[in-house]
Amino acid sequence: VLVVRQDLKMGTGKIASQCA
């Protein structure tokens, strides 16, 4: 979740897509 928070600022689409 720590990495997801940083990606959220740049682009949640990248991590969100992999996490989803």
C-alpha positions as CSV (number, residue, x, y, z in Angstrom):
1,V,0.0,0.0,0.0
2,L,3.0,2.3,0.6
3,V,4.0,2.1,-3.1
4,V,0.4,2.6,-4.2
5,R,0.2,5.9,-2.3
6,Q,3.2,7.2,-4.2
7,D,1.8,6.0,-7.5
8,L,-1.5,7.6,-6.7
9,K,0.2,11.0,-6.9
10,M,1.8,10.2,-10.2
11,G,-0.8,7.8,-11.7
12,T,-2.9,5.3,-9.8
13,G,-3.7,3.7,-13.1
14,K,-0.4,1.9,-13.2
15,I,-0.4,0.3,-9.7
16,A,-4.2,0.2,-9.5
17,S,-4.3,-1.9,-12.7
18,Q,-1.8,-4.4,-11.3
19,C,-3.3,-4.5,-7.8
20,A,-6.8,-4.8,-9.2
